[in-house]
């Protein structure tokens, strides 16, 4: 998923979408991983049978090690710990 695809889906010019993020003090490239992590966190909380790797790949992470580090940095626990919480 990239800026142009999301902008097209929203029927906006990519520069307009960038401007909207800038108004909020954010960037698209910062927003996307955050949304992926939040989606993974929700799935881990609700789905005890799906492997962590499957969830990571399903929400858009292609590197499991990076996902684990990013998840821990964002939530203060590993994905496995979140599942058990």
Secondary structure, DSSP 8 states (H G I E B T S, - for coil): --HHHHHHHTT--HHHHHHHHHHTT--HHHHHHHHHHHHHHHHHHH-SSS-HHHHHHHTT-S-HHHHHHHHHHHHSS-HHHHHH-
